[in-house]
Amino acid sequence: MHADLSRLTFRPERHYSAVVAQQGRVQLDADTNEQTAIQLHRARTLAADLIGPHGGPRDAAGFRIEYVGGKHDLDTLHIHGGRYYVDGILCDADRPAPGVPVLDEDDQEAPETLGHWTYWDQPDGHRDPEKPGDRLPSPAHSPFVVYLHIWERSVTAAEDPALREVALGAAMPDTAARVKVVWQVLPLSLAALEIEEPDPSREAVQAAFARWARRESAPSARLAARSERPDHADEDPCLVKPAARYRGLENQLYRVEVHAGGEAKDATFKWSRENGSVVFPVDELDGTWVRLATLGHDEKLDLDVGDHVEFTDTAHASRLEPLPLLRVEELDLPGRGVRLSAEPAPGVGRLPHLNPFLRRWDHQAGPRRKGRTTNLRGGAVPVTEGEWLPLEDGVEVYFAAGGTYRTGDHWIVPARTATGGVEWPTDPARRPLLQAPAGIARHYAPLALVKGEHGAVDLRLAFGPLAAGMPAADEATLAAENRARREEQAAESRSRTTAEADATAEGDN
């Protein structure tokens, strides 16, 4: 998640059941966040074990899909309300009821809203009818599958101003971030599932989808991190300790995030020493000039000429689509203005209700090592596999060969001044270990096989409640219980009689 964190310490393989606070100790965000992660992991694991990969309550299962044909290829889906679980994650499809305003005598009654979502207005889908790739396939040519895509992302006060406590004042930073479950109802062709039959059975579609989901949810990219020993460490021990590696002046949490996905030759990445948490809400966009709500709280968390920023909003952050990273060319401090190297992409950040914002990244173009330069592509750093790539202050990362990269996948690298190194798992020989991304975890579930006018085959699963009414006892059962009770009492009486007889006999002797 993009949040101002010290580090992330939750490791399920350690089997910790709770975080225990100790008196008189410094309280860190990592401890509280680990307790939250432990509880969430336990709850979701239990739900997945009981429910299975996906399913909904029989009487309140959500995401029933209804296909509705429209004009000009603008078909849609009705997504009916209810609850559904995917890998133990709760997804709620209920559409909130609209608020009731206080109406004057001349006002008309507020229009009644739909009781369901549609494909075009689903809350986290942000589908655009102007984009041909967002339109639904035509079921007249071939049936297609509708599925549920689920992942989680962080939300700060830059996207949800209601998270900020106004009593603290605008000059104070926000207090805490949130993690949001993002669900999106999307189409998938039978060809993508490697199904050649024109009219496959329900079981065949479910089996093919399970194979597809396993491939999609398992990332193949791997990364390692280390802190390089500075070349001059032995030459000038007064300047840098010989054992020092990380040369930063402050503790940092580096985030290495895939920007453009694909094979290594096409993939790019970006990095931030603040875990990508430095964001600036946008008040106004005028060409290449952006007016911000604030320019930052201090020199460490502000903007400077030459910084690379990501101009985005809630819709594009939810779509996981890479946007060109832009360079800060000029600052107007009194007017909180920033001139960017190019105008942001069309359709991005133009709607205030989507809360546009800038996110700062800390990579730069320029010398990298031994005279080599970093030529950015779309404002991001090209992925180079099989060699150590320096970030800054001795921190280096290594991409394993043969990886496939997905936009949004990321790794977290804590760097500490106390040790002069980075916290990264190593083998007994202290060689850094390759790690899969820390996120994004993607989850999938099939919902329906749409056949157009012939309706849709429901692919959801349902479960019933475990609790049941207490069974009524009949006369035979009551008689058996009474007989068993009498036999138990008789056995106890015989035991007492025997004990008393033994005591009497010992007394006579």
Secondary structure by P-SEA (a helix, b strand, c coil): cccccccccccccccccbbbbbccbbbbaaaaaaaaaaaaaaaaaaaaaacccccccccccccbbbbbbbcccbbbbbbbbbbbbcccbbbbccccccccccccccccccbbbbcccccccccccccccccccccccccccbbbbbbbbbbbbbbccccccccccccccccccccbbbbbbbbbbbcccccccccccccccaaaaaaaaaaaaaaaacccccbbbbbbccccccccccccccccccccccccbbbbbbcccccccccccccccccccbbbbbccccccbbbbccccccccccccccbbbbbccaaaaaaccccbbbbbccccccccbbbcccccccccccccccbbbbbbbccccccccccbbbbbccccccccccbbbbccccbbbbbbcccccccccbbbbbbbcccccccccccccccbbbbcccccbbbbbbccccccccbbbbcbbbbcccccccccccaaaaaaaaaaaaaaaaaaaaaaaaaaaaaaaaaac
